[in-house]
Amino acid sequence: MAEDIFFVAENRSGVMADVSFEIAGLAREIGEKSGKSYAGLLLGGGEVPALAEQLVVRGVSEVIGIQHEALAKYSFDGYCQALKQVIAERKPYLVLFASSSVGIDAAPRLAAMFHTGLASNCMNYTVEGGELFFERPGFNGKLRLRVKFAGQPPYFATIESGAFKQLPAGGAKGKVSLVSANLNPSEFRARLLEIVTPSKGGVDISKAPVVVAGGRGVGNKENFHLIFDLAKALGGEVGASRPVVDSGWVEYERQVGQSGKTVTPKLYVACGISGAIQHLVGMRGAQTIVAINKDPEAPIFNVAHYGIVGDLFEVIPPLIEEIKKMKG
Ligand SMILES: Cc1cc2nc3c(=O)[nH]c(=O)nc-3n(C[C@H](O)[C@H](O)[C@H](O)COP(=O)(O)OP(=O)(O)OC[C@H]3O[C@@H](n4cnc5c(N)ncnc54)[C@H](O)[C@@H]3O)c2cc1C
């Protein structure tokens, strides 16, 4: 069907990555707005049918499972050859990938194979007069670019994690179609030998109900105790923007954003953080966002539910005192 929107679900060693549900939700939304159907693609080995179930029970009408033992681990030759075969046959309009290590590796290769367009790191979209526009960061994140595809489909896009809501549970159960890929693993030019998980410092901010994050506005490592004190008072974890991590004020596990963690806590308090797009993608799914910044024009206020314009060194200490009083 030439009008399909495909999303490529991510099978991470037999576990469905959360971002798969985000791009599934996006595929459905774009489909509804542009009058197109949508379907999921899922690659892997014997685990594919069980994983595909996780999508169809959420109402994805069709998941095409591409099964081959050589797809049990990611390789660009395996994935791209398998996807090329299905895409050439089904001729979708658009194929969505997560902006993950798999998506940023495979999507541009496929776009090149089909001599067509790729919109990368997309964070928003509009459908106007039946035409699809994506928004993506440009010029090192300083500008937001609005792009549209030229030439003939299939078009390809990679989507930032955290930029879209997950496909909600429910809806009529869809079907899983299994297809096999014609692959010759001995011709693969690179093979994934092992996934080495970095050792964790014991902090997992992605699960914390409250995250108090500090940015460059905190000034230095010594001042960061203020952020730890506020997090402790609120019963939360400490997060940080990238320059803070790059400067060694806190460990990488605490970085929020495009190249760090995506967090969706009940409460996110951003202290001395400007609100660059790469930071926002990691936290704008929080239920309530409070921003403390001395610059009233700081972009963080565009996403904050509550904004405090002021010097964090004057705002945070009395805030901690008040919280302590409230807790008795
Ligand atoms: C490919 C790529 C990936 C990236 N990934 C990430 C990522 O994962 N996470 C991330 O955070 N960034 C990321 N960045 C960097 C991002 O573009 C920004 O540079 C960064 O988020 C800015 O951090 P900041 O807000 O702490 O610092 P700044 O932009 O310098 O902002 C500091 C803010 O503090 C305020 N301030 C200063 N003093 C005070 C005070 N006393 N009281 C109150 N407010 C004060 C200022 O008004 C300002 O708004 C990435 C960039 C690129 C290019």
Ligand as a Chemical Component Dictionary entry (heavy atoms), coordinates in Angstrom:
data_LIG
# 
_chem_comp.id                   LIG 
_chem_comp.type                 NON-POLYMER 
_chem_comp.pdbx_formal_charge   0 
_chem_comp.three_letter_code    LIG 
# 
loop_
_chem_comp_atom.comp_id 
_chem_comp_atom.atom_id 
_chem_comp_atom.alt_atom_id 
_chem_comp_atom.type_symbol 
_chem_comp_atom.charge 
_chem_comp_atom.model_Cartn_x 
_chem_comp_atom.model_Cartn_y 
_chem_comp_atom.model_Cartn_z 
_chem_comp_atom.pdbx_ordinal 
LIG C1  C1  C 0 24.590 17.294 19.741 1  
LIG C2  C2  C 0 24.321 18.023 21.037 2  
LIG C3  C3  C 0 23.815 17.313 22.097 3  
LIG C4  C4  C 0 23.541 17.980 23.301 4  
LIG N1  N1  N 0 23.014 17.264 24.323 5  
LIG C5  C5  C 0 22.655 17.917 25.451 6  
LIG C6  C6  C 0 22.034 17.223 26.533 7  
LIG O1  O1  O 0 21.841 16.010 26.496 8  
LIG N2  N2  N 0 21.665 17.952 27.619 9  
LIG C7  C7  C 0 21.872 19.305 27.731 10 
LIG O2  O2  O 0 21.499 19.890 28.769 11 
LIG N3  N3  N 0 22.484 19.967 26.739 12 
LIG C8  C8  C 0 22.885 19.313 25.621 13 
LIG N4  N4  N 0 23.524 20.007 24.634 14 
LIG C9  C9  C 0 23.962 21.387 24.927 15 
LIG C10 C10 C 0 22.859 22.430 24.747 16 
LIG O3  O3  O 0 22.843 22.896 23.416 17 
LIG C11 C11 C 0 23.120 23.650 25.666 18 
LIG O4  O4  O 0 24.394 24.172 25.386 19 
LIG C12 C12 C 0 23.029 23.324 27.143 20 
LIG O5  O5  O 0 21.824 22.650 27.447 21 
LIG C13 C13 C 0 23.077 24.605 27.953 22 
LIG O6  O6  O 0 23.194 24.270 29.290 23 
LIG P1  P1  P 0 22.748 25.305 30.437 24 
LIG O7  O7  O 0 21.315 25.663 30.228 25 
LIG O8  O8  O 0 23.138 24.707 31.727 26 
LIG O9  O9  O 0 23.718 26.528 30.180 27 
LIG P2  P2  P 0 23.461 27.953 29.563 28 
LIG O10 O10 O 0 22.812 27.863 28.244 29 
LIG O11 O11 O 0 24.755 28.694 29.674 30 
LIG O12 O12 O 0 22.384 28.614 30.525 31 
LIG C14 C14 C 0 22.639 29.008 31.848 32 
LIG C15 C15 C 0 21.365 29.686 32.337 33 
LIG O13 O13 O 0 21.518 30.003 33.701 34 
LIG C16 C16 C 0 20.940 31.263 33.939 35 
LIG N5  N5  N 0 21.607 31.806 35.135 36 
LIG C17 C17 C 0 22.894 32.213 35.245 37 
LIG N6  N6  N 0 23.144 32.579 36.523 38 
LIG C18 C18 C 0 21.980 32.389 37.218 39 
LIG C19 C19 C 0 21.617 32.606 38.562 40 
LIG N7  N7  N 0 22.492 33.056 39.468 41 
LIG N8  N8  N 0 20.344 32.338 38.932 42 
LIG C20 C20 C 0 19.422 31.888 38.035 43 
LIG N9  N9  N 0 19.733 31.690 36.740 44 
LIG C21 C21 C 0 21.001 31.915 36.338 45 
LIG C22 C22 C 0 21.188 32.066 32.694 46 
LIG O14 O14 O 0 20.226 33.101 32.563 47 
LIG C23 C23 C 0 21.036 30.986 31.617 48 
LIG O15 O15 O 0 19.704 30.940 31.139 49 
LIG C24 C24 C 0 23.799 19.366 23.429 50 
LIG C25 C25 C 0 24.321 20.066 22.348 51 
LIG C26 C26 C 0 24.574 19.419 21.159 52 
LIG C27 C27 C 0 25.102 20.214 20.009 53 
# 
loop_
_chem_comp_bond.comp_id 
_chem_comp_bond.atom_id_1 
_chem_comp_bond.atom_id_2 
_chem_comp_bond.value_order 
_chem_comp_bond.pdbx_ordinal 
LIG C1  C2  SING 1  
LIG C2  C3  SING 2  
LIG C2  C26 DOUB 3  
LIG C3  C4  DOUB 4  
LIG C4  N1  SING 5  
LIG C4  C24 SING 6  
LIG N1  C5  DOUB 7  
LIG C5  C6  SING 8  
LIG C5  C8  SING 9  
LIG C6  O1  DOUB 10 
LIG C6  N2  SING 11 
LIG N2  C7  SING 12 
LIG C7  O2  DOUB 13 
LIG C7  N3  SING 14 
LIG N3  C8  DOUB 15 
LIG C8  N4  SING 16 
LIG N4  C9  SING 17 
LIG N4  C24 SING 18 
LIG C9  C10 SING 19 
LIG C10 O3  SING 20 
LIG C10 C11 SING 21 
LIG C11 O4  SING 22 
LIG C11 C12 SING 23 
LIG C12 O5  SING 24 
LIG C12 C13 SING 25 
LIG C13 O6  SING 26 
LIG O6  P1  SING 27 
LIG P1  O7  DOUB 28 
LIG P1  O8  SING 29 
LIG P1  O9  SING 30 
LIG O9  P2  SING 31 
LIG P2  O10 DOUB 32 
LIG P2  O11 SING 33 
LIG P2  O12 SING 34 
LIG O12 C14 SING 35 
LIG C14 C15 SING 36 
LIG C15 O13 SING 37 
LIG C15 C23 SING 38 
LIG O13 C16 SING 39 
LIG C16 N5  SING 40 
LIG C16 C22 SING 41 
LIG N5  C17 SING 42 
LIG N5  C21 SING 43 
LIG C17 N6  DOUB 44 
LIG N6  C18 SING 45 
LIG C18 C19 SING 46 
LIG C18 C21 DOUB 47 
LIG C19 N7  SING 48 
LIG C19 N8  DOUB 49 
LIG N8  C20 SING 50 
LIG C20 N9  DOUB 51 
LIG N9  C21 SING 52 
LIG C22 O14 SING 53 
LIG C22 C23 SING 54 
LIG C23 O15 SING 55 
LIG C24 C25 DOUB 56 
LIG C25 C26 SING 57 
LIG C26 C27 SING 58 
# 
